[in-house]
Amino acid sequence: MNETRSWPLERVLFLMAGTMTALGALLSAIVSPWFLLLVAFVAVNQLAYATIGACGASIVLTRFFGFRSAMGGAR
């Protein structure tokens, strides 16, 4: 079997969201509370993905980087 194994789209999205949320919380505590806007932006994107099945990051990851959903035909 010469199959290339890749992370599913949802796993990459969770990784990105968790990283950006932690970074935004850390920066808001250390630098400025304005970094909480980053956390809010991540939350809006997560809600968009959960409700309509797509967000900006998922579109970029599927079109340009070839990630596929673990749910089959869904985005």
FIMAR-445373 format. One line per field, with one value per residue: x negated, y, z negated of N, C-alpha, C, O, CB in turn. Coordinates in Angstrom, 1 decimal, always signed. Atoms other than C-alpha are relative to their C-alpha. Glycine has a CB too. Example, Ala and Ser with C-alpha at 12.3 -4.5 7.8 and 13.67 -1.06 7.14 Angstrom:
BEGIN
npx <- (-0.9 +0.9)
npy <- (-1.2 -1.1)
npz <- (+0.0 +0.0)
capx <- (-12.3 -13.7)
capy <- (-4.5 -1.1)
capz <- (-7.8 -7.1)
cpx <- (-0.9 +0.8)
cpy <- (+1.2 +1.1)
cpz <- (+0.0 -0.8)
opx <- (-1.9 +0.3)
opy <- (+1.2 +2.2)
opz <- (-0.7 -0.9)
cbpx <- (+1.0 -0.4)
cbpy <- (+0.0 +0.5)
cbpz <- (-1.2 +1.4)
This chain:
BEGIN
npx <- (-0.8 +0.8 -0.9 +0.5 -1.0 -0.1 -1.0 -1.2 -0.2 -0.5 +1.1 +0.8 -0.7 +0.0 +1.3 +0.2 -0.8 +0.5 +1.3 -0.3 -0.7 +1.0 +0.9 -0.8 -0.2 +1.3 +0.4 -0.9 +0.5 +1.4 +0.2 -1.2 -1.3 -0.5 +0.2 -1.2 -0.7 +0.4 -0.7 -1.4 +0.1 +0.1 -1.3 -1.0 +0.3 -0.4 -1.4 -0.4 +0.3 -1.0 -1.3 -0.1 +0.9 +1.2 +0.5 +1.1 +1.1 -0.4 +0.1 +1.4 +0.6 -0.5 +0.4 +1.4 +0.9 -0.5 -0.5 -1.4 -0.8 -0.1 -1.4 -0.3 -0.5 -0.2 +1.2)
npy <- (-1.2 -1.2 -1.0 -1.1 -0.3 -1.4 -0.4 -0.5 -1.4 -0.4 +0.1 -1.2 -1.2 +0.0 -0.3 -1.4 -0.8 +0.1 -0.8 -1.5 -0.4 +0.0 -1.1 -1.3 -0.2 -0.4 -1.4 -0.9 -0.1 -0.6 -1.2 -0.9 +0.7 +0.0 +1.3 +0.8 +0.0 +1.2 +1.1 -0.2 +0.4 +1.4 +0.5 -0.2 +0.9 +1.3 +0.0 +0.1 +1.3 +0.9 -0.2 +0.0 +1.0 -0.6 -1.3 -0.4 +0.9 +1.2 -0.2 -0.1 +1.3 +1.0 -0.4 -0.2 +1.0 +1.3 +0.7 +0.5 +0.2 +1.3 +0.4 +0.5 -1.0 -1.4 -0.9)
npz <- (+0.0 -0.1 +0.3 +0.8 +1.1 +0.2 +1.0 -0.6 +0.1 +1.3 +1.0 -0.3 +0.4 +1.5 +0.4 -0.3 +0.9 +1.4 +0.1 +0.0 +1.2 +1.1 -0.3 +0.2 +1.4 +0.6 -0.4 +0.7 +1.4 +0.1 -0.8 -0.1 -0.1 -1.4 -0.7 +0.1 -1.3 -0.7 +0.5 -0.5 -1.4 +0.0 +0.4 -1.1 -1.1 +0.5 -0.1 -1.5 -0.5 +0.7 -0.5 -1.5 -0.6 -0.6 +0.5 -0.8 +0.1 -0.7 -1.4 -0.4 +0.2 -1.0 -1.4 -0.3 +0.7 -0.3 +1.1 -0.2 +1.2 +0.5 -0.2 -1.4 -1.0 +0.6 -0.1)
capx <- (+0.0 -1.5 +1.3 +0.4 +2.1 +3.3 +5.2 +8.8 +10.0 +11.8 +8.7 +6.7 +9.4 +9.6 +5.8 +5.8 +8.7 +7.2 +3.8 +5.3 +7.6 +4.7 +2.5 +5.3 +5.9 +2.2 +1.6 +4.7 +3.3 -0.2 +0.1 +3.6 +7.2 +7.8 +6.4 +9.7 +11.0 +8.9 +10.6 +14.0 +13.0 +12.1 +15.4 +17.4 +15.5 +16.2 +19.9 +20.0 +18.4 +20.8 +23.9 +23.2 +20.4 +17.8 +15.6 +12.8 +10.1 +12.0 +12.3 +8.6 +7.6 +9.7 +9.0 +5.4 +4.0 +6.2 +7.5 +10.7 +13.4 +13.6 +17.4 +17.1 +19.2 +19.7 +17.4)
capy <- (+0.0 +3.3 +5.4 +8.8 +9.4 +12.9 +14.5 +15.1 +18.6 +18.7 +17.7 +20.5 +23.0 +22.0 +22.3 +25.8 +27.0 +25.7 +27.3 +30.7 +30.7 +29.9 +32.5 +35.2 +34.5 +34.6 +37.8 +39.4 +38.6 +39.8 +42.5 +44.0 +42.9 +43.8 +40.4 +39.0 +40.0 +37.2 +34.8 +36.2 +35.8 +32.2 +31.6 +33.1 +30.9 +27.8 +28.7 +29.2 +25.8 +24.1 +25.7 +26.0 +23.5 +26.0 +28.8 +30.7 +28.4 +25.3 +26.7 +27.6 +24.2 +22.2 +24.3 +25.0 +22.3 +19.4 +18.5 +16.4 +16.0 +12.9 +12.9 +11.9 +14.1 +17.0 +20.0)
capz <- (+0.0 +1.1 -0.3 -1.7 -5.1 -5.7 -8.6 -7.9 -7.5 -10.8 -12.8 -11.1 -11.8 -15.5 -15.7 -14.1 -16.3 -19.5 -18.7 -17.8 -20.8 -23.2 -21.5 -21.6 -25.3 -26.2 -24.2 -25.8 -29.3 -28.5 -25.8 -25.4 -25.9 -22.3 -21.4 -22.6 -19.2 -17.8 -20.1 -19.0 -15.3 -15.9 -17.6 -14.7 -12.2 -14.4 -14.5 -10.7 -10.1 -12.6 -11.1 -7.3 -6.9 -5.7 -7.0 -5.5 -6.8 -5.5 -2.1 -1.8 -3.2 -0.8 +2.4 +2.0 -0.3 +0.7 -2.7 -2.7 -5.3 -7.4 -6.8 -3.2 -0.9 -3.4 -3.3)
cpx <- (-0.9 +0.9 -0.6 +1.1 -0.1 +1.1 +1.2 +0.2 +0.4 -1.1 -0.9 +0.7 +0.0 -1.4 -0.3 +0.8 -0.5 -1.3 +0.3 +0.7 -1.0 -0.9 +0.7 +0.2 -1.3 -0.4 +0.9 -0.4 -1.3 -0.1 +1.1 +1.3 +0.6 -0.3 +1.1 +0.8 -0.5 +0.7 +1.5 +0.1 -0.1 +1.3 +1.1 -0.3 +0.4 +1.5 +0.4 -0.2 +1.0 +1.4 +0.2 -0.9 -1.2 -0.4 -1.2 -1.2 +0.3 -0.1 -1.4 -0.7 +0.4 -0.4 -1.5 -1.0 +0.5 +0.5 +1.5 +0.6 +0.1 +1.4 +0.4 +0.4 +0.2 -1.3 -0.8)
cpy <- (+1.2 +1.2 +1.1 +0.3 +1.5 +0.2 +0.4 +1.5 +0.4 +0.0 +1.2 +1.3 +0.1 +0.4 +1.5 +0.8 +0.0 +0.9 +1.5 +0.5 +0.1 +1.2 +1.3 +0.2 +0.4 +1.4 +1.0 +0.2 +0.8 +1.4 +1.0 -0.8 +0.0 -1.3 -1.0 +0.0 -1.2 -1.2 +0.0 -0.4 -1.5 -0.6 +0.1 -1.0 -1.5 -0.2 -0.1 -1.4 -1.0 +0.2 -0.2 -1.0 +0.5 +1.2 +0.4 -0.9 -1.4 +0.1 +0.1 -1.4 -1.0 +0.4 +0.0 -1.0 -1.4 -0.8 -0.4 -0.3 -1.5 -0.5 -0.3 +1.2 +1.4 +0.8 -0.1)
cpz <- (+0.0 -0.2 -1.0 -1.1 -0.3 -1.1 +0.7 -0.3 -1.4 -1.1 +0.2 -0.5 -1.5 -0.5 +0.2 -1.0 -1.4 -0.2 +0.0 -1.2 -1.2 +0.2 -0.3 -1.5 -0.7 +0.4 -0.7 -1.5 -0.1 +0.7 -0.1 +0.0 +1.4 +0.7 -0.2 +1.2 +0.8 -0.5 +0.5 +1.5 +0.2 -0.3 +1.1 +1.1 -0.4 +0.1 +1.5 +0.5 -0.6 +0.6 +1.5 +0.6 +0.7 -0.8 +0.9 +0.0 +0.7 +1.5 +0.6 -0.1 +1.0 +1.4 +0.2 -0.6 +0.1 -1.2 +0.3 -1.4 -0.3 +0.2 +1.4 +0.9 -0.6 +0.1 -1.3)
opx <- (-1.7 +0.7 -1.1 +2.2 -1.1 +2.0 +1.2 -0.4 -0.1 -1.1 -1.4 +0.0 -0.1 -1.6 -0.8 +0.3 -0.5 -1.5 -0.3 +0.5 -0.9 -1.2 +0.1 +0.0 -1.3 -0.8 +0.5 -0.2 -1.5 -0.7 +1.0 +1.3 +1.5 +0.4 +1.2 +1.7 +0.3 +1.1 +2.0 +1.0 +0.6 +1.8 +1.9 +0.6 +0.9 +2.1 +1.4 +0.6 +1.5 +2.1 +1.1 -0.9 -2.0 +0.5 -1.5 -1.8 -0.6 -0.5 -1.7 -1.4 -0.4 -0.9 -1.9 -2.1 -0.2 +0.6 +2.2 +0.0 +0.1 +1.7 +1.6 -0.4 +0.2 -2.4 -1.8)
opy <- (+1.4 +2.2 +0.7 +0.5 +2.1 -0.6 +1.1 +2.0 +1.4 +0.9 +1.8 +2.2 +1.2 +1.2 +2.2 +1.8 +1.0 +1.5 +2.2 +1.6 +1.1 +1.9 +2.2 +1.3 +1.2 +2.2 +2.1 +1.3 +1.5 +2.3 +2.1 -1.9 -0.7 -1.6 -2.0 -0.9 -1.7 -2.1 -1.0 -1.0 -2.0 -1.6 -0.8 -1.5 -2.2 -1.2 -0.8 -1.9 -1.9 -0.8 -0.8 -1.3 -0.2 +1.9 -0.4 -1.2 -1.9 -0.9 -0.6 -1.8 -1.9 -0.5 -0.4 -1.2 -2.3 -2.0 +0.3 -0.6 -2.3 -1.7 -0.4 +2.1 +2.4 +0.2 +0.5)
opz <- (-0.9 +0.4 -2.0 -0.7 -0.4 -1.3 +1.7 -1.2 -1.9 -2.0 -0.8 -1.1 -2.1 -1.4 -0.7 -1.5 -2.1 -1.2 -0.8 -1.7 -1.9 -0.8 -0.9 -2.0 -1.6 -0.5 -1.0 -2.0 -1.1 +0.1 -0.6 +0.7 +1.6 +1.7 +0.4 +1.4 +1.6 +0.4 +0.9 +1.9 +1.1 +0.4 +1.4 +1.7 +0.4 +0.6 +1.8 +1.2 +0.1 +0.7 +2.0 +1.8 +1.3 -1.3 +1.8 +1.1 +1.4 +2.2 +1.6 +0.8 +1.4 +2.2 +1.3 -0.1 -0.3 -1.1 +0.9 -2.4 +0.5 +0.1 +1.7 +1.2 +0.2 +0.2 -1.4)
cbpx <- (+1.0 -0.6 +1.3 -0.3 -0.3 +0.4 -0.6 +1.2 +1.1 +1.1 -0.8 -0.4 +1.5 +0.3 -1.0 +0.5 +1.5 -0.3 -0.8 +0.8 +1.1 -0.8 -0.4 +1.3 +0.5 -1.1 +0.1 +1.5 -0.1 -1.0 -0.3 -0.1 +0.9 -0.7 -1.3 +0.8 -0.3 -1.6 +0.0 +0.5 -1.2 -1.1 +0.5 -0.2 -1.5 -0.4 +0.6 -0.9 -1.4 +0.1 +0.5 -0.1 +0.7 +0.3 -0.4 -0.5 -0.3 +1.3 +0.8 -0.7 +0.2 +1.5 +0.6 -0.4 -0.2 -1.1 +0.0 -0.1 +1.5 -0.4 +0.8 +1.1 +1.2 +0.5 +0.4)
cbpy <- (+0.0 +0.0 -0.6 +1.3 -0.9 +0.8 +1.1 -0.8 +0.4 -0.9 -1.3 +0.1 +0.0 -1.4 -0.8 +0.3 -0.6 -1.4 -0.4 +0.3 -1.0 -1.3 +0.0 -0.1 -1.4 -1.0 +0.1 -0.5 -1.4 -0.9 -0.4 +0.9 +0.7 +1.2 -0.6 +0.4 +1.4 -0.2 +0.0 +1.4 +0.7 -0.6 +0.7 +1.5 +0.0 -0.3 +1.2 +1.0 -0.5 +0.2 +1.4 +1.3 -0.9 +0.2 -0.1 +1.4 -0.3 -0.5 +1.3 +1.0 -0.5 -0.1 +1.3 +1.4 +0.4 -0.8 +0.8 -1.3 +0.5 -0.2 +1.2 -0.9 -0.4 -0.2 +1.4)
cbpz <- (-1.2 +1.4 -0.6 +0.8 -1.2 +1.2 -1.0 -0.6 +1.0 -0.5 +0.2 +1.5 +0.5 -0.6 +0.9 +1.4 +0.1 -0.3 +1.2 +1.3 -0.4 +0.0 +1.5 +0.6 -0.6 +0.6 +1.5 +0.1 -0.6 +0.6 +1.4 +1.2 -1.0 +0.8 -0.6 -1.2 +0.7 -0.2 -1.6 -0.2 +0.7 -0.9 -1.3 +0.5 +0.3 -1.4 -0.6 +0.8 -0.5 -1.5 -0.3 +0.6 +0.9 +1.5 -1.5 -0.5 -1.4 -0.5 +0.4 -0.9 -1.4 +0.0 +0.2 -0.5 -1.4 +0.6 -1.3 +0.8 +0.2 -1.4 -0.5 +0.0 +0.6 -1.4 +0.2)
